[in-house]
Amino acid sequence: MWSLKTDKSLILRSGFSLLEVLVAMSIIAIVFLSIFKMHKQTISMNQAVKFYTIAPLLAQNKTEELELKSVYDSIYDSGNFGDNYPGYRYNISIDDADSEFLGYAAGDLKKIDITVFTDIEELSYSLRTYRFN
């Protein structure tokens, strides 16, 4: 009879208490939350890196298109890059550039501002260049 009580007490002591289970679940929840936060931050950084890799190339492409037209009248243009780059948009602004250093030759100098941005996130890239007309 003595051994029967000992066996029951061993069985009862081998389980986990409610407090131990709650502490373990809290630790797991904190770890999962931090992993989720890091994963979200990694995805956001990946999208930003992708944008800042593609945006300068798209801005340069628009600059080349303007050079092919070789018309630098004061204009404001905007649009998108088509199906190849969905979500990417641009603004082009061409104005006269004022320069005291160049004097009368500054009348032919144009300031070209090209801004590439996305619709989803608020990322933008600006390129400014100067051209003689």
C-alpha positions in Angstrom: 0.0 0.0 0.0 2.9 2.4 0.7 4.2 1.9 -2.8 0.9 2.8 -4.4 0.9 6.2 -2.8 4.4 6.8 -3.9 3.5 5.9 -7.5 0.6 8.4 -7.5 2.7 11.2 -6.1 5.3 10.5 -8.8 2.7 10.7 -11.5 1.2 14.0 -10.2 4.7 15.6 -10.0 5.7 14.7 -13.5 3.3 17.2 -15.2 3.6 21.0 -15.7 1.8 23.5 -13.6 -0.5 26.1 -15.1 2.0 28.8 -14.3 4.8 27.0 -16.1 2.7 26.6 -19.2 1.7 30.3 -19.2 5.3 31.4 -18.8 6.3 29.2 -21.7 3.5 30.5 -23.9 4.4 34.1 -23.1 8.0 33.5 -24.1 7.0 31.9 -27.3 4.6 34.8 -28.1 7.4 37.4 -27.5 9.8 35.5 -29.7 7.2 35.1 -32.5 6.3 38.8 -32.3 9.9 39.9 -32.6 10.5 37.5 -35.5 7.4 38.9 -37.3 8.6 42.5 -36.7 12.0 41.6 -38.2 10.4 39.9 -41.1 8.2 42.9 -41.9 11.2 45.2 -41.6 13.2 43.0 -44.0 10.4 43.0 -46.6 10.1 46.8 -46.3 13.9 47.3 -46.7 13.9 44.9 -49.7 11.2 46.9 -51.4 13.2 50.2 -50.8 16.4 48.6 -52.1 14.6 47.4 -55.2 13.1 50.9 -55.8 16.4 52.7 -55.3 18.0 50.4 -57.8 15.4 50.7 -60.5 14.4 54.4 -60.1 17.8 55.9 -61.2 17.7 53.7 -64.3 14.1 54.8 -65.1 15.0 58.5 -64.6 18.0 58.1 -66.8 15.8 56.5 -69.4 13.5 59.5 -69.4 16.5 61.8 -69.7 17.6 59.9 -72.8 14.1 60.1 -74.3 14.2 63.9 -73.8 17.6 64.1 -75.5 16.3 62.1 -78.5 13.5 64.7 -78.9 16.0 67.5 -78.4 13.2 69.8 -77.5 13.7 71.5 -74.1 10.7 73.8 -74.0 9.3 74.7 -70.6 7.0 71.7 -70.0 5.5 69.7 -67.2 4.8 66.1 -67.9 3.8 63.1 -65.8 2.9 59.5 -66.5 3.8 55.9 -65.7 6.3 53.4 -67.1 3.7 51.0 -68.6 3.3 47.3 -67.9 7.0 46.7 -67.4 7.2 48.7 -64.2 3.7 48.7 -62.6 3.3 51.2 -59.8 6.2 53.4 -60.9 5.3 56.9 -62.0 7.2 60.0 -63.0 7.0 63.8 -63.2 9.1 65.8 -65.5 9.6 69.6 -65.2 11.7 71.6 -67.6 12.4 75.3 -66.8 14.8 78.0 -67.7 17.9 78.0 -65.5 19.1 81.2 -64.0 22.9 81.7 -63.7 24.7 84.9 -63.1 28.0 83.2 -63.9 27.0 82.3 -67.5 25.4 85.7 -68.2 23.6 85.9 -71.6 24.4 82.2 -72.4 22.1 81.2 -69.5 19.1 82.0 -71.7 19.7 78.7 -73.5 20.3 76.7 -70.3 17.4 74.5 -69.2 16.9 72.8 -65.8 15.4 69.4 -66.1 13.9 67.8 -63.0 12.7 64.2 -63.2 11.1 62.5 -60.1 10.3 58.8 -60.0 7.9 57.6 -57.3 5.7 54.7 -56.4 2.0 54.5 -55.8 2.1 52.0 -53.0 4.8 53.3 -50.7 6.0 56.9 -50.4 9.4 56.4 -52.1 10.7 58.9 -54.5 13.9 59.5 -56.4 14.8 62.9 -58.0 17.2 63.6 -60.8 18.2 67.1 -61.8 20.3 67.8 -64.9 21.0 70.9 -67.0 21.1 71.0 -70.8 21.8 73.7 -73.4 19.0 74.1 -75.9 
